[in-house]
């Protein structure tokens, strides 16, 4: 087997047999990989999720699990200023683990994930706002475009997001939404949700002034989930995402 040295973020781990672990890493070279660490529960200290490692592994001859050799800690991102920030960071890495990234974009997404974890280290409140910005960027990298770039009917750029139109898989501007009667195809947004979505590209400047509520969090989460399902044809299943409404301030 050929040995490789990879730049990797540990996403999660699971037990395998009596003494082994299977690690899920996101690497700058290959995207997500599974790594079998034989006997590591008996012989070595466990690695920490959300940390960056220089990973030495043996590459499989066919698609499947890589074989763990050793890992050196490069940066510890496992400690966060609040529980809500930790949950948002977990959710961001969970998202990365679910997408298929073109080979030419893997390095850029890896750098984006590291920047996200760095930002989380200094975000004690409203970390979900940074998560949404990260989700937006990852959604674009996944090949389905920017859900907030233009109205799905008139195709004009806009900044006030009135509703999401399920049948078209996109957002409606205020003018187009006025011409539509309320129906089950429309998912209406509150003024607060609309404002937050409009601010996402520069949301880091508004962390302390935005007041979130569970309904607002659920609305914006739902928009991402609807858009993902409409364009990827499979649901966005992030276990951590539903928990974040508990941390509204």
N, C-alpha and C positions, 0 to 999 in steps of 0.2 A: 504493500500500500504506500502511496506517495504522501509524504508529510508536508503540511502547509502551515504557515503562520498567518493568522487572520486578526483583523481589528474588529472587535465584537462587543455588542451590548447583550447582556443576559436578560432575556424576557421572562422566562419562567423555568421551573424544573419540576419533574415528577419522578416518583420512585419507580424503579424497575428491578424486579426480583428482590432478593433478600438484602443485597448490599450495593446495588448500582443505582444510578440516576440517569435520566434522559434530560439533557439541557436543550432549551430552545434559544438560540442566539440569532440576533440580527447582525449581519456582518457587512462591512463596507465592500467586500469583494463578491459575495455570492447571495446577498439578501438573507432570508431566513434559512437556517439549517438546523437539523436535529443532531445532537451529539450524545453518544452513549459513553458514560463514564463508569467503567467497570470497577466495582469494589470501592468506589470513592466514599461511600458512607462509613466504611470501616477504617480507611487508611488516611484520609485527608479531610481538611476543613471544607465545608461546603462553600460554593461561590454564592455571591449576593446578587439578587435580581436588581436590575436597573443600574448595574455597574458596567464600566467599560474595561475590557480585558484585552491583552495580547494573548491570543489563543493559539496553542499548538495542537493540531489535530491530524489524524490520518484520513485522507480522502477516500471515500468508497469507490470501488471500481464501477459500480452501477448506482443509480439513484437510490438513496436510502440514508441511514444514519452514518454520520462520521464517527470516528473513534477518538475519544479524548486522550491527550497525552499530558498536557499541563497548561496552566493559565497564570499570567502575571497581571495583577491589578494595575490599571492605568489611571482610573478615576472612579472615585466612589460617589455615586449619585443616589445611594439608598436612603439617605436621611433628608427629610423635608421639614419646612417650618410649621406645617400643620397637617392634620389628618386629611383635610380636604385636598391639599396640594398633593399629598401622596396618592390619593385616589385618582386625581386627574392625571398624574404622571403614569400610573399603572394603566389607565385607560388609553393614553396616547401610545404606549408601547404595545398594548393589545391590538390597537388599530393597525400599527405597522406590521404585526404578525399575520394579518388577514389579507393583505393586498398582494397582488402580483405586480412586480415592478420590472419594467424593461431593463435589461442588463446595463444599458448606457445611463440609466437614471439611478442605479443602486447607490452609487457613491454620494450623489446629491441628497438622496433621501436619508442616508446614514448621517450625513452632516446636519441635516435638518433635525433629525431625532436627537442628536447630541445637543444642538442649540436649544431644543425644547427642554431637555433635562436640565441644562444650565440655567435657563430662565426659571424653571420650577424651583430651583434652590433659593431664589430671592423673591418668591411670590407667596406670602403668607395668607392672603385673602383673595377670593374671587379667581382662584386658579383655573376654574372651568372656562373663563374667558380666554385664557391663553390656550387651553385645550381646543376650544372651538377654532381659534386661528390656526392651530396646528392641523386640525381636522380638515379645514378648508384647503390648506396647502397640500396635504396628503391626497385629498380627493382629486385635486387637479393633477398631481403626479400619477394617480391611478388611471388616468386617461379618459375621464368622463367630463372634464371641463369644470368651470367655475359655476356653481349653482346660482350665484348672486351677480353674475356679470351683466345680464340683460333680461328683459321681460320675455317670457316664453311665447307670448302672442305677438306683440308689436316689435320684438327684438331690439328695442331701444335700451341703452344703458340708463339706469335709474338708481336712486338712493333711498326711496321709500318703498319698503316691501310690505304689501298689503296682505297677500295670501299666497299659498302654494297650490298650484293646480295639478292634482294627481294624474289626470289623464294625459297631460302634456309633459309631466316630469320636470316642472320648473316654477319659478316665482312669477308673480304678477305685479306689474306696476300699479300705482294708484288709479291711473286713468282707465286701464283695461279692467280692473276689478270693479269699477263703478258700473260698468255695462253688464255685469254678470249678476244673476239672481243667486241668492244663497242656495247651496245644494251640497250633497255629500262629497262631490268632487273637489270642493274647495276646503282648504285648511287655513282659516283666518289667523292672522298674527296680531298680537297686541301692539300698541305703540312702543312699549318698552322693548319687545322682541325685535321690532322693525329697526329701532334705533341701534340696538346692539349689533345686529347683522351689518348695518351700514358702517359701523365703526371697526369691524373686525380687522381690517388691514393694519390699523394703528391702535388696537385695543389696549396695548400696554400703557398708553398714556391716560387711560380712564379707569384703572383698576380700583382706585379708592373711592371714586364718585358714583359708580354704578351700584344700585341696590337690586339684588336678585331675589326672586321668589321661586318656589317650586313650580308654579304654573309657567313662568317665563323659561326656566330651565327645560321643562318638558316640551314646550313649544319648539325651542331651537333644536333640541335633540331630535324631535320628530321630523323637522325639516331635513336634517342630514340623513336620517334613516329613510325617509320617503325618496329622497334624491338618489341615494345609494341603490335602493331596490329598483327604482325605475331604470337606472342606467347600467347597473352591473347585473341585474336580473337575479340577484340573490340578496337576502336580508343582511343588514349590518348588525352583527350580534356581538355587542361589547358588554360583558358582564358588569364592568365597572361603571358604565354610563348611567344606568338606572339609579345607582346609589348616590350620584352627585347632587340630586335635588335635596337630599337630607342636609346638605351643608350650606344651604342658602342663608345669606345674612339679612 
